[in-house]
């Protein structure tokens, strides 16, 4: 099975060289490498954010934003409609 994959990749490489020319291959490889690097960085950030949210540490997952929960008040709300003093 891996031999078939290698054979297909070699054929694709030959077609790319014929289509784009041998001088542009380094530029194509550089662009592909940059894209892979950016994808890995973003995947690492996303994984860290997911782990932070799973552990309940919302402050480190999204810095600069507030939590979705509201803080608890000291006095319970009035049941008769009159404000408590």
C-alpha positions, -999 to 999 in steps of 0.1 A, spaced: 0 0 0 27 26 9 45 18 -24 13 28 -43 12 61 -25 48 69 -32 43 61 -68 13 85 -70 33 113 -53 62 109 -77 38 111 -107 22 142 -92 56 158 -87 66 151 -123 34 168 -135 40 198 -113 75 202 -126 63 200 -162 35 224 -155 52 250 -133 88 245 -143 117 236 -120 125 272 -110 92 278 -93 93 246 -72 112 262 -43 87 290 -41 58 265 -41 75 245 -13 81 275 8 45 286 5 33 251 14 57 250 44 44 284 56 8 272 53 16 240 73 34 260 100 5 285 104 -20 256 105 0 239 133 2 272 153 -35 277 150 -43 241 159 -21 244 190 -39 276 201 -73 260 196 -62 229 215 -50 251 244 -82 271 244 -103 239 245 -83 224 273 -86 257 293 -123 257 288 -127 221 298 -107 227 330 -130 256 339 -103 282 337 -122 308 315 -98 337 323 -68 321 306 -88 307 277 -100 341 264 -79 370 279 -96 404 279 -131 391 280 -155 387 309 -170 356 321 -206 347 310 -217 341 346 -230 369 368 -216 375 402 -237 365 432 -252 393 453 -252 395 490 -289 401 495 -315 379 480 -342 395 459 -374 407 476 -405 386 472 -430 414 481 -420 438 454 -404 463 479 -367 470 476 -346 459 505 -326 485 524 
